[in-house]
Amino acid sequence: MTHTFKEFSTNAIFNIGNENDLLPFQKAKQCEFYTFIWAKSEAIHLIIDSVPLTIQPHSILALTPIQYLQYIDGSDAIVYQFNREFYCIKDHDQEVSCAGILFFGNTNIPIIHLDAVEQQKFITLHYVFIDELETEDNIQAEMLRMLMARFIIKSTRLLKAKEGISETPKSSKVDLLREFNFLVEQYFKTEHSVAFYANKLFKSPKTLSNNFAKLNRSPLQIIHQRIVLETQRQLSYTDKTAKEIAYDIGYEDASHLSRLFKKYTSLSPSDYKKRLNSLS
């Protein structure tokens, strides 16, 4: 059963459903909503941005609206979906500190594993969600947004622990990483140099690189990986040529993108496209 909240004054939408809500994604398409997929007792098999992925039991996957999702199989899932009008990740980032880590992290696809204690906490939170969705009054929207903030905060904390990211009041390294990742998401199609992002963050490129070295991150690698990911998405899900994709991502010379793409995938864009066609 799907529970839906709609706020007509703002066009806000929030859904809680199950694996049946994944059926429209049997053919790959963009999520369009911020999405959490919670595999409860069984594994869920998906393809995310053309990469096969399994959500193991008692784990939660976080996806952004721009990611391509294809559902293969699996049952006993809980699916949360909401749009920007319901809860804007950017506007509420000071509250939940998730942009650049849980969403738009530009590293691995975020999957959070729940141990027995966390499972019970999330199950309790889920039932509170359902209760609020069934309680229609003038503070329903506010309550649902507060619950989503709690869900996001808990998920982000668990992901930070999984990734070994520690955050203390005296350290700004995590915030720097998050801000950099989020800036890359906004500007990667037009800005490819570390210097641009360093300037936006009021840092020198050397200072930025030194901070990332301590976090086992390279600023240039993150920029390049985001460019390569977008190239893979467009090769997989559009009919654009390699030249058209290169232009869309800010390269006047398609050979520059081709060399970068091959460095990270061992294939040229044309060979990558051929391989996709051979598998379809």
NORRA-V356483 format. One record per run of one state. SS is the DSSP state (@ for helix, = for strand, . for the rest). FROM is the first residue (numbers start at 0). TO is the last residue. If there is no record, write none. Layout:
ss=SS from=FROM to=TO
ss=SS from=FROM to=TO
This chain:
ss=. from=0 to=1
ss== from=2 to=6
ss=. from=7 to=10
ss== from=11 to=17
ss=@ from=18 to=24
ss=. from=25 to=27
ss== from=28 to=29
ss=. from=30 to=32
ss== from=33 to=38
ss=. from=39 to=42
ss== from=43 to=47
ss=. from=48 to=49
ss== from=50 to=54
ss=. from=55 to=57
ss== from=58 to=62
ss=. from=63 to=66
ss== from=67 to=72
ss=. from=73 to=75
ss== from=76 to=81
ss=. from=82 to=91
ss=@ from=92 to=95
ss=. from=96 to=97
ss== from=98 to=98
ss=. from=99 to=101
ss== from=102 to=102
ss=. from=103 to=109
ss== from=110 to=112
ss=. from=113 to=114
ss=@ from=115 to=132
ss=. from=133 to=138
ss=@ from=139 to=162
ss=. from=163 to=171
ss=@ from=172 to=186
ss=. from=187 to=192
ss=@ from=193 to=199
ss=. from=200 to=203
ss=@ from=204 to=213
ss=. from=214 to=217
ss=@ from=218 to=236
ss=. from=237 to=240
ss=@ from=241 to=247
ss=. from=248 to=252
ss=@ from=253 to=264
ss=. from=265 to=267
ss=@ from=268 to=278
ss=. from=279 to=279
